[in-house]
Amino acid sequence: MSINNPLDKDIKFLHGVGERRAMLLSKELGINTLNDLLYYFPFRYIDRSRIYKISEIKDDSLTYIQLRVRIIGFQHVGSGPKKRFIAIASDGTGQVELVWFKGINWIEKRLEQGREYIIFGRPSFFNGVLNVIHPEIESTLEQNNRFHTGVQGVYSTTEKLNNSQLGTKAIYTLMCNLWGTYGEYIRETLPENVICENGLMGLKEALFNIHFPVSDKALEAARFRLKFEELLGVQLNILQERSGRISKNNGFVFNKVGEKFNRFYNEKLPFPLTGAQKRVIKEIRQDTYTGHQMNRLLQGDVGSGKTLVALMSMLIACDNGFQACLMAPTEILANQHFNNISRMVDGIGVNVALLTGSTTKKQRTVIAEGLISGEIDILIGTHALIEDKVQFNNLGFVVIDEQHRFGVEQRARLWKKNDQPPHILVMTATPIPRTLAMTLYGDLDVSVIDELPPGRKPVRTLHYRDAHRLRVFGFMRDEIKKGRQVYIVYPLIKESEKMDYKALEDGCEGITRAFPPPEYVTVVVHGQMKATDKDYGMRMFKNGNANIMIATSVIEVGVDVPNASIMIIESAERFGLSQLHQLRGRVGRGAEQSYCILMSGDKLSSDSRKRLGAMVATNDGFELAELDLKLRGAGDLSGTQQSGLAFDLKIANLGRDSQIVTLARDQAEKILAVDPDLSKPENISLKMLSQKYASKKGIDFSMIS
């Protein structure tokens, strides 16, 4: 929108808003301008085409009813908190009581006896009398001024808005006011050829039909148009950034594979590389040789050998005179990486250091000196790596493990540790569906490790209800007798931490009774424990001194115990598919057959049944990720609790709109092939659309380019 467009006006100037309501709309919904309101879409629709006769309403089986009635009397009933206001109305075929418990003063002033109104709401019966509690109500004159499309949008509101008479009906009325006064100022934002090629509805028609659909077909066409435009803007921006990055010769050149890499490969490699690992190392090698800065996403299931690929890539950096670092989301995982990598590179002349929140001041001073002097080749750590005091001599290669757990600014601060941007490898064990990858990470090159190391058997997954717990206990005893170990994981949801910890404590008591010491040794690990206590429990289990570990999902990443053969997930219905799959990956890391047992209650929602059924049916992480995206949306899957969704999608859904994502991607590639900078006059609107989504993706490479 241009600066002079009336739709850029402050929302307070819209009839029916004013200063006070404008402040509420801004604070509660982020609506500041007329254009913001225009793009605030309904989340569902209700049919307002039919007006019932009161005599037709025999019971409360109808979800909603709409009546044309005349007020014939008023009543005040009760007092204090139980006070209610009743308007008695009739349409000639019967009577209805309209009941209000809140906002009585406001509604009483608004209603007039003898006047005709249209009411809408849920019907119910009390003492045989039809009533509608807190109905939507408007005069027949007001209804005549409303858009007569038969279907009315329902808008999300908040408690504060509802209490200020700014509920869904009020927002709908404001939308009517906006269209009546400003609808003529809506201008097309896509070139004519893009509209024609994709069979799109015009923007003004689409916006009208998203708010006031004239038919189901028109509503569907409006949704398609608005989703396509949104996703086209995202894809244009992603592809332009990627093209801009690739065009720059600003990457360090790793022109040799030297002694450190070769000694590790020939003397220290723990097992033969899979074909997939070899392929990915070759891709990274090619990236770091070109002179362009590498930004590569490495996907691979738990246990597929991503860390080994990362280590060998860091060794190439070391061979070329550069330092490398690896950032992990938890101290547990950082410690595990440090111990494993230190062991693997022992004796080949590579100095590895560890920096976490637990590192002492004295140790930090030694590390700081080693980094500046270049004595430290590889630094492994947590968020501590991004502190301003941590400075490198020549950082050339950065690895981010479980990248979705870090925010955009956190990651950017790490790779700005050098004047020239280092090569970036971001890794995830959460398989990312194709449509989500091309949208969230479309500006990265993507590598996939789709093979497990030799000798690994697929984990068998079973689902049991609480009633079968004794059978599960018997199976645990059999495995423990074979020398195996068992994880038992409880959910931990922030909204119900007390309840969750109580469940964990109760579960611990039950396990201790069923597996009493000293015959069985059980340890407990959860996020609220002191780090020393947590580490002690981890070590006990890892060293084989404990048979059972009871934990929260703190062990989702970072615990590698090949001897553990059973993963029991309590209240499995409370976990998402992605997390269930991650937890399952904690077992099956040795040569023995391993099992994942999903425990649940008897009452399961439809989505829960689908999730648990999918876990039993397949070990394919990408197949599960596709289903998780459809069931839960992109937010949870991509770790947006921490970093915010990659961009502000108002109508498109990455789970349900995969075909539109692909269409938008193809269209963006076609446009940029002819006009890479979107500088042609006919593409000015597309340039504005692309800029709208700038610097909002999961990894903001514009900050370092």
Disulfide bonds with the S-S distance in Angstrom:
none
